[in-house]
Amino acid sequence: MNSNIKNTYRELKTFLILWSTQSLSQLGSSMTAFALTLWLYEKTGSALQTALLSVCSYAPYVVMSIFAGALSDRWDKKKIMLACDTAAAGCTVLIFVLLRGNLLMPWHLYLLNAVNGLMNTVQQPAGDVAMTLIVPKEHYQRTSGMRSFSQSLITILNPVFATALFTLLGMNAVIAVDLGSFVVAFAALLFLVDVPQVDRNENEASESLLASAKTGLSFLKENGLILVLILFLAGVNLVASAFDAVLPAYILSAPGGGEMVLGLVTSMAGIATLVGSVLATGMKRPKNRIRIIYITMLVSLGFENFLLAFTRIPALWCLGQLIGWLPVPIMSANMDVILRTTIPVELQGRVYSCRNTLQFFTIPVGFFLGGFLVDKICEPLMERTVPGGMLNRLFGTGKGSGAAMVLFLLGILGIAICLVFGQILKKYHYEET
């Protein structure tokens, strides 16, 4: 038993160093992002303006991802990650300087978030391929579960820590923690992590960015299962991102809500994914990974939106987050295994980048849609409703009732997406080698 543990540790040592330090840096970055959301909503009171933070982060990511994989495949993975981390840290320093000078404006945040999104566009495929290169194939599912585990901890801790620091010490303290975590992750990657190089033939090395992007798209076109799964998750992301845009407006405005409650409810999503990650890490190989992906998303989207839309009790909001997020790591682990075992490692950067464009283009759309529906349609509609009418009985009264209506609509949309793609996915079969 001890021998097996030692062998596993030896095989995963590099992964553990990279995973733990990058997760620490992600925690710091997530705290800053959460605190900036609180800061902007305090300043504007607008769901749409707050959602634009995420729109600006994801828009360059979606537009440029299709080319980023080509850069990732031809450049040194470690150098890409170091350069992108440094640029992101520079944006955080600039926010700090603007805050200290009392000069920070919403448009500054939109612009800096766009730069961060561009850096993440290049870094993510490089990081994904780096994980493939440093992890033995037999540990793919275990390490995927571990990565989901760390993401869960980040989701749990970042709203709690960010809210506490923001409330007690202000935005400067949150940024200081973010920059400290960056220094740790940067030093570990620079001095302790060795990422192997992928051999590329002469034709691949001379391939243009456009041709590289076409290579990734061609692979997806020839592998219908992967393409359908990606498009299914694009639909899921549309609903999930719209939900994320609506949630702060709903909880910060609702009776019994507020900053601390928003932090608590957001943390429940992390607790749920933490439990789901433990399950994903230890679960046996399922007979049908495709079915697992479909069923988990149906459960997730089929409960959370409705439970939050129709209740005004923080404990039930927390329960909705638990039900909605518990299946996500299980879905992610199975999707990760399908991708890594189906896509040749020398193509993964290009295919992952095409995947990012197709699967995540709905995220900025969803954030904008959620904020727009709250500010421009559903909140004004609820203000005009007759007191005591059906809509008031369903979604409440006052500010936040329109957000509740949007959550209800998102629940219907989520179930419809799952039912449609569930029928399409029945046509495909995946055999793990």
Stockholm file with secondary structure:
# STOCKHOLM 1.0

chainA/1-433         MNSNIKNTYRELKTFLILWSTQSLSQLGSSMTAFALTLWLYEKTGSALQTALLSVCSYAPYVVMSIFAGALSDRWDKKKIMLACDTAAAGCTVLIFVLLRGNLLMPWHLYLLNAVNGLMNTVQQPAGDVAMTLIVPKEHYQRTSGMRSFSQSLITILNPVFATALFTLLGMNAVIAVDLGSFVVAFAALLFLVDVPQVDRNENEASESLLASAKTGLSFLKENGLILVLILFLAGVNLVASAFDAVLPAYILSAPGGGEMVLGLVTSMAGIATLVGSVLATGMKRPKNRIRIIYITMLVSLGFENFLLAFTRIPALWCLGQLIGWLPVPIMSANMDVILRTTIPVELQGRVYSCRNTLQFFTIPVGFFLGGFLVDKICEPLMERTVPGGMLNRLFGTGKGSGAAMVLFLLGILGIAICLVFGQILKKYHYEET
#=GR chainA/1-433 SS CHHHHHHHHHHHHHHHHHHHHHHHHHHHHHHHHHHHHHHHHHHHCCHHHHHHHHHHHHHHHHHHHHHHHHHHHHSCHHHHHHHHHHHHHHHHHHHHHHHHTTCCCHHHHHHHHHHHHHHHHHHHHHHHHHHHHHSCGGGHHHHHHHHHHHHHHHHHHHHHHHHHHHHHTCHHHHHHHHHHHHHHHHHHHHHHCCCCCCCCCHHHHTCCHHHHHHHHHHHHHHCHHHHHHHHHHHHHHHHHHHHHHHHHHHHHHSTTCSHHHHHHHHHHHHHHHHHHHHHHHHCCCCSCHHHHHHHHHHHHHHHHHHHHHTCCCHHHHHHHHHHHHTTHHHHHHHHHHHHHHHSCGGGHHHHHHHHHHHHHTHHHHHHHHHHHIIIIIIHHHHHHSCTTSHHHHHHCSSTTHHHHHHHHHHHHHHHHHHHHHHHHHTTCCCCCC
#=GC SS_cons         CHHHHHHHHHHHHHHHHHHHHHHHHHHHHHHHHHHHHHHHHHHHCCHHHHHHHHHHHHHHHHHHHHHHHHHHHHSCHHHHHHHHHHHHHHHHHHHHHHHHTTCCCHHHHHHHHHHHHHHHHHHHHHHHHHHHHHSCGGGHHHHHHHHHHHHHHHHHHHHHHHHHHHHHTCHHHHHHHHHHHHHHHHHHHHHHCCCCCCCCCHHHHTCCHHHHHHHHHHHHHHCHHHHHHHHHHHHHHHHHHHHHHHHHHHHHHSTTCSHHHHHHHHHHHHHHHHHHHHHHHHCCCCSCHHHHHHHHHHHHHHHHHHHHHTCCCHHHHHHHHHHHHTTHHHHHHHHHHHHHHHSCGGGHHHHHHHHHHHHHTHHHHHHHHHHHIIIIIIHHHHHHSCTTSHHHHHHCSSTTHHHHHHHHHHHHHHHHHHHHHHHHHTTCCCCCC
//
